Amino acid sequence: MTMSTQPATTSTATRAPRILLHSDDITVRDQVRTAVGPRLAAGAPEIEWLEVATADALLDRKDLASFDLVILDGEADKVGGMGLCRQLKNEIYLCPRVLVLVGRPQDAWLASWSLADATVSRPLDPFEVQRTIAEQVGAAQAR
């Protein structure tokens, strides 16, 4: 019997995180991506971002369950992130974790109705955005 001396690695440890970012406002999408940076930590793989500007573009995705995190803008026009979150959580088997960007801290209770896994309120604090996203992706890759 031979024994391997190489450390065991899992695919989730080296796999690049996949994040879907929804907002009808390109400045919000830019703020989120800038806050996070290209990686969640030094030496980590680069994040694979997919950006969508409309609810239809998000709902047309057939691979939603393959994302580690979906970030929804709770202040998006027409179809807001909280309603979208509730729809995703109710309709998608093995729905990914969802972070909702809310307009103010007092809106967190409403985000709980939407079944969001986490919230970040405006104005977007880059440190809070980065920390929350890293926590959510870590939790998603651990399951």
Beta strands, then each sheet from edge to edge (+ up, - down):
strand 1: 18-22
strand 2: 48-52
strand 3: 69-73
strand 4: 97-102
strand 5: 118-121
sheet 1: 2+ 1+ 3+ 4+ 5+
end
